[in-house]
Amino acid sequence: MSKIITSGDVCIMVHPLLDNVAVAKRAIMSGTRIAFPSSCLYVRHKIDKGQRFAVRSIAKGCPVVQYGSSFGISRGISAGT
């Protein structure tokens, strides 16, 4: 069974209701479960410190949102990658 950690301990996500990506504050190992206020995320691959990762799946053509602002269009991103 994987360890569950609180999102604030491992990532930065300024607008949880708007943002669909977060930034890792430290390396997060594959298999880790991250508890967000309204969901739990399973990390599929190692995420390095400073790397963005999807906190929920982002369909192809949908905006990628960080800090409450869109900065790109998704090519299709699975949660936890």
C-alpha positions in Angstrom: 0.0 0.0 0.0 1.3 3.4 -0.9 1.8 6.3 1.5 -0.7 9.1 1.5 0.7 12.6 1.8 -1.0 16.0 2.1 -0.8 18.1 -1.1 0.6 21.1 0.8 3.6 19.1 1.9 4.7 18.3 -1.6 3.3 20.8 -4.1 2.2 24.3 -4.8 -1.3 24.9 -6.1 -2.5 28.5 -5.7 -6.1 28.1 -6.9 -7.3 24.6 -6.2 -10.7 25.2 -7.8 -9.2 26.6 -11.0 -5.8 25.0 -11.4 -5.4 21.6 -13.1 -1.7 21.4 -12.6 0.6 21.9 -9.6 4.3 22.3 -9.1 6.3 19.8 -7.0 8.1 21.3 -4.0 10.3 18.2 -3.8 10.7 14.9 -5.7 7.6 12.8 -5.5 8.1 9.0 -6.1 5.9 6.9 -8.4 3.1 5.2 -6.4 2.7 8.0 -3.9 -0.9 9.1 -3.2 -1.4 12.9 -2.7 -4.5 14.0 -0.7 -6.1 17.2 -2.1 -9.1 18.9 -0.4 -11.6 17.2 -2.7 -9.7 14.2 -4.1 -6.8 11.8 -3.9 -4.2 11.6 -6.7 -2.1 8.5 -7.5 1.3 9.5 -8.9 2.0 7.4 -12.0 5.7 8.4 -12.6 8.4 10.1 -10.5 7.9 13.8 -10.5 11.1 15.9 -10.0 11.3 19.0 -7.8 10.0 22.0 -9.8 8.2 19.9 -12.3 4.5 20.6 -13.2 2.1 17.7 -13.0 -1.6 17.3 -13.7 -3.8 17.0 -10.6 -6.7 15.8 -12.7 -6.9 14.5 -16.3 -6.9 17.3 -18.9 -8.6 16.4 -22.2 -6.9 17.2 -25.5 -7.7 20.8 -26.5 -8.6 22.0 -23.0 -6.6 24.7 -21.3 -3.8 23.9 -18.9 -4.3 26.2 -15.8 -1.7 27.2 -13.2 -1.9 30.0 -10.7 -5.5 30.6 -12.0 -4.3 31.4 -15.5 -4.3 29.4 -18.7 -0.8 29.0 -20.2 -1.3 26.4 -22.8 -3.6 23.8 -24.5 -3.4 20.2 -23.5 -2.5 17.4 -25.9 -4.2 15.0 -23.5 -2.7 14.6 -20.0 -3.5 12.0 -17.5 -3.8 12.9 -13.8 -0.6 12.2 -11.9 1.7 12.7 -14.9 
